[in-house]
Structures are given as C-alpha cells and as structure tokens.
Amino acid sequence: MSVKVEKVIKIKKWTSTICNSNEKRVKDCLKEILPKYKTIQWDEEKFLNFYIAVLNSLPARYKQKNSIELNGKIKKQVLLDAISDKLDELASL
C-alpha cells in the first residue's frame, strides 16, 4: 500500500521577503491625510478595502531580497493624490 504525499504550499514562508515597497509610504501618508476626512465612518473592513484599493491604484514597484529595483520610488505627491482620490470616492458615497 502506498501513501500519497501531498505537497504543502508554504505561502507565508515563501513570500515573507517579498513586499510592496510603497506600503509603508502609503501608511505614512495616510497619517497625514486621514484627519482631514472626519466625515467617513471607518471600521476595519472599510479601511482595509480602502487601503487595498489605494495600493492597487499605484504602479507596481515590487522589491525582493537581493534584487535590484529598476523603477525607483513613486513620488510622494503621486501617493497623496491616489489616497485623496480614493478618499473622495468614499466621501461621496
């Protein structure tokens, strides 16, 4: 009798060194901008959906350990504009 061995996909371990280089920068910009949008009623789900939408609206800039980043950083104003656009969309709902 043979036992079938199933391969385990270790997503967390395998992707731990891959991150979007703009995530920290977006979080820093959010701290600057969010106080201006007091009318939006936040909860965790709404915030996470908003945060994901902002990141998805940015040009991809991925960086992996021991790799070269070819495209450089996105300018801070581009980040601020992307955040403001998504906040304006939420505020108009």
N, C-alpha and C positions, 0 to 999 in steps of 0.2 A: 504494500500500500504506500503510495507516495503522497506526500503532503505538499499542497500548492503553497508556495511562499509568495505573498503579496508584497509588492514594493511599497514602501512608505514614502510619501512626498513630504518633505520637511520644509514647508513653505516659510515658516518664521525663521528658521536657521539659515536657509538658503538665500533669503532676501534681506537678512539683517544688515548687510553692508551696502545695500542699495537704497538711496533716499533721494527725494526730490530736493534739489539744492535751494529751492525757494520756500520751503515750508516754514523754516524759522523766520525768514524775512517777512513772509506774509503775516505770521503771528505778531511780529513786532509792529508792523503797520496797522494791524487790527487794534492794537492797544492805543494807537494814536487816533484812529478814526471812529471806533465804535461809540465813544462817549457823545459824539455829535448826533447819533441816531437813537435817541431815547424813546421814540415812539414805537419801536419794534419790540414786541413781546417775545423774548427769547426763551427757548427751552433747549435741552441738549440736542434733540433730533433736528430742530430747525437750524441750530448753529452748525452742527456737523454737515448738514446738507448744503448750507451756505458756504462753509469753508471748502468743501469738496468742489462746489461749483466755481469758486474763485480759483482754486488750483487748476482745475480743468480748463479754465479760460486762458491760462497763461501758456506761452510757448514752452514746449518741453525742454528741460535742462537737467538731464539726469547725470549723476556722478556715481561712479563705483570705485571702491577702494582700489588704489594702484592704477587708476586710469587717468586719461587726460581729458579735461573738459575743454571742448573745442569752441563752444559758442559764447563763453563768458557769461557774466551776470546780466540779468534783466535790470534795467534802470528802475530805481525806486519809484519814480513817477508812474511807470507802467503798472507796477504793483498797486499803487494807491488808486489809480484810475480803474483797474479791474475790481478792486474792493468796492469803490464808490458806485460803480455800475451795478454790481450785484446788490448792494445795499439799497440803491434807488429802486431796483426791481422789487425788493421785499417791501419797502416802504409804500409802494404804490398798490400793493395787494389789498 
